[in-house]
Amino acid sequence: MIAQLFHQHILERQKKAAEALSKTGFDALVLSSGAPFTYFADDNDAPFHAVPHFAHWCPIQGPHHLLHVEPGKKPRLVRYAPEDYWYEQKALGDPFWAPELEIVEASTLDAVWTALGSAQNAAYVGNEVDRARAAGLALSPENLVCRLDWDRAYKTDYEIQSLDEATALGAKGHLAAARAFEAGASELEIHYAFVQAMDATEDELPYPTIVALNEKAAFLHYYNKRDVRNGHVLLIDAGAKARGYASDITRTHVSKSCDPKFTALRDGIEKLQQEVCRDVRPGIPFGDLHRAAHLKVASLLKECDVLRADPEEAEVKGWTRPFLPHGLGHHLGLQVHDVGGHLKDPEGNKAPPPPEHPYLRNTRTIEPRHVFTIEPGLYFIEMLLREFRLGEASSRFNWKLIDELAPFGGIRVEDNVVVTDDGHRNLTRGHLG
């Protein structure tokens, strides 16, 4: 099944590449998997991530591979296959994707670029720029890259299948993490439970896990792992990968001993998150969903007596922003924060986020085959609330209750959804409640 899906995926890639090259005046495209990044003043490489535009065509692991794409021809992969005793070099074997590519092997970097041959009027995307320049390639031309970024928002069936498998794997980790939390585990132990359930190493995750107990849930990207046990609240943001495609899932759990007022807020975010998900369909600007989420958060804050204001007034005057300072979601794919979210068209014109919501990563109008996250939150972040304590709006905030709830940190619930012709499919809820 996956081989047939990949066959259709490559046909679509060839079609889109031919269109992009024709529109931008190039005859060919050269993509590299990239060179490793070495830490400053060190000989230690960072964990390697392939150039996403290369990975869009080929899921092979490792650096220095090249892919030569010419309209009307079978894509040609120059596989870097050195003989080495420092690092294990795995045999290619018989991967499902191999029949779609012409494969040539080269044992040195010089041989890789020699095997590429003379690519006339060709554009290059990757980070091995010195070699690409020496080969006479145009380096990451913006007009072409914008078209590639635009097209990556429309996921093929192969990509959706990979995202679904990544979601299923991530769900296994989340279920194990929830059980560990209920047993009183520490942040580090919960992290271990997540990774072990997926039979993965940290380097195989799409991003470092966020495992936050209690007040640490107020940090949006909290990466420490404390030896604190028996938390009242767990916010875990963690995902998995399948064939390079990422899932991005967040759940907030509360213990039986948690303050009922905070539990009510958690239940409210869970409810409104699913309401926003149900509204996903083609033709809606993603920004409209973002504003709807703020209105729903405002209603929840009023209902729970955190804010004493009409929801419309609270949203317009920005009183929900300290409680929900990030965007509602982002495109998802080969990158966790996938590209193209601020593009207005394939020519590269931008639709930046509005000034009042600068961290909104998706400003596009929703279309079929878009895949993105829906992740509203509600946090008690003192540095954001501080300006309202002494301002004119101070009386609209229930500061006594806010201070009581602040030790519980915050809440976020995140699902991955794929847009269909007449609605959407929630990938996450198919595997995790």
Secondary structure, 3 states (H helix, E strand, C coil): CHHHHHHHHHHHHHHHHHHHHHHHCCCEEEEECCCCCECCCCCCECCCCCCHHHHCCCCCCCCCCEEEECCCCCCEEEEECCCCCCCCCCCCCCCCCHHHCEEEEECCHHHHHHHHCCCCCEEEECCCHHHHHHCCCEECCHHHHHHHHHHHCCCCHHHHHHHHHHHHHHHHHHHHHHHHHHCCCCHHHHHHHHHHHHCCCHHHCCCCCEEEEHHHHHCCCCCCCCCCCCCCEEEEEECCEECCEECCEEEEEECCCCCHHHHHHHHHHHHHHHHHHHCCCCCCEHHHHHHHHHHHHHHHHHHCCCECCCHHHHHHCCCCCCCCCCCCCCECCCCCCCCCCCECCCCCCECCCCCCCCCCCCCCECCCCCEEEECCEEECCHHHHHHHHCCHHHHHECHHHHHHHHHHCEEECEEEEEECCCCEEECCCCCCC
